[in-house]
């Protein structure tokens, strides 16, 4: 793995010094600052909010000396996400950075289905394996934040954001169809 990564975060403000303590503890990889190494992905998941600019922040993360845990889309990944969503103790508290796939239920608005308790553990994992595998990078510690260097920010054109949102809506429709088909089989 390279010692540095270029990362992107879309939001509504310039964030030069991210707060790793801001955000939900029950997100995929627990509390931390979430980014993508794929600029295209960050642009696709940008949103529009009335009266606000949509901003794409760019960073470089120096991984030297950091404890990095990398997940693949498999049972260990699922177990970690499942534990975080159920407010269990974080088994990777010593990790400075976690890299791994995003659970598609959060980006395609089917979160309640997976975490409802209606499905068995195995069924929930099978559903999380559906759809494209996008990667996220989460800095979880102050140590990692100190090695994240702000490069620049760019205000995204609203028409560009709308174009990306249409692409995401098409992908979401395909994902929800595949999810419904899988639910019919389990």
Secondary structure, DSSP 8 states (H G I E B T S, - for coil): --SEEEEEEEESS--SS--TTSS-TTSTT-SSEEEBS-HHHHHHT----TTS-EEEEEEEEE-TT--EEE--SSHHHHHHHHHHHTT---TTTT-SEEEEE--HHHHTT-HHHHHSSSS-HHHHHHHHTSS---EEEEE-SHHHHHTEEEEEEEEE-HHHHHHHHHHHHHHHHHHHHHHHHHHHH-
